[in-house]
Amino acid sequence: MGDDVADDHLQMAVVLGARSNLCTRRALLSVREGRMRKRVGGSRPGRRTNRPLDFDLGAHAILRDYFGLDGEPLVYGEDAFDERFRLPRPVFNRLFRSICNDPAWRRTVSATGRPQAHAIQKVAAALRVLGYGEPFDGADEYCRHSRSTIDMYTRRLTHFIIDMWASKYLRRPNAEELEHILTCNAARCLPGCMGSIGCTHWTWAKCPKALAGQFKGRNGKISVVIETVCDEDLYIWHWFVGWPGGYNDKNVLAASPLMLDVNDGMWPPRIYKYTLNGRSRRLLLYAADQGYPRYAIFAQTYSKPDTPR
């Protein structure tokens, strides 16, 4: 028993000696390199205290400016609301009603017993970042949030929108909706057409300098390519965004999930039969411009439809 205790003490002494040697070497290296290591610790004298963020004042300013408060007229009308939030007021109200009762967005109380920010401040700050591409600390003085808080709630807002409405809006048409689209297009002398496909370049005004060369298009502007499919009611059934502005329609199509499903035979359904130019077909098609390849799924228009040909 005594030998075991002695061995344990000896091993402990070896470990403590190695740790002391390591700390000494680190201190010598720090002095040699001319730098001082930061002292690790929590709150201590001399540290800057947290800024006194008045959350009630921030929420009051947002409600007063955009919604009116205590019977006073609102400062910014409908047009200004659309420009500042980049979405109509009914869409904002629907988003806020869905998100205000979520536990991650409710007003909470900190460990010190102080009430935290309102849900309206978190949503407004996140929409500022998404709508304007401004830095996370850009809305600090108005929405009364720190940089890390706005960063966190911007990510939470995007995840919430995807989880809430992706299954309803970010999808392809079902059988009933596709039947309606085909019927409307057949009445417009476009049998078998599921809609129009096209790409557009969205200007990226706040693009980081590290990505500027990659996202610069042939016109010299920094942009992001967006591929969409919409019907005659301008309802978007496909949305593929994020490719650099130097890409064209064919480059984006090669990586588009829509085309990958077409190649795998998962889309479009082959249960519909129609006649086009005297030929019976089962492969539905999209109306496209001359920038797309001559595939059977694309019906390209004439570049000069007013000529005799």
Beta strands, then each sheet from edge to edge (+ up, - down):
strand 1: 193-203
strand 2: 223-230
strand 3: 236-244
strand 4: 274-276
strand 5: 279-281
strand 6: 285-288
strand 7: 298-300
sheet 1: 3+ 2- 1+ 6+ 7+
sheet 2: 4+ 5-
end
